[in-house]
């Protein structure tokens, strides 16, 4: 393991994990069922980094809290990227749901004092 990664705030590797997962998920349709080797490799590398960074995060943050933040941020970011770059339509219910997800993620980040013992 890279020693400096374990000394960081768990939010740093978690943020890297989220960014890599969002990139991988956003490019997943472009792999065309893994028939495009370069894009497939990008997706697999990004998912690999994402899970590695998540494994570092859960050493000091409860897996449930880390996963809630990961999922909430990932859902909102992937949906927003799809809306901005692919013209995917988000109706009022999608926007409401994502607002609730964002609110939950913010509440966890600001108020939760959960730690792994």
Secondary structure by P-SEA (a helix, b strand, c coil): cccccccccaaaaaaaaaaaaaaaaaacccccccccaaaaaaaaaaaaaaaaaaaaaaccccaaaaaaaaaaaaaaaaaaaaaacccccccaaaaaaaaaaaaaaaaaacccccccc
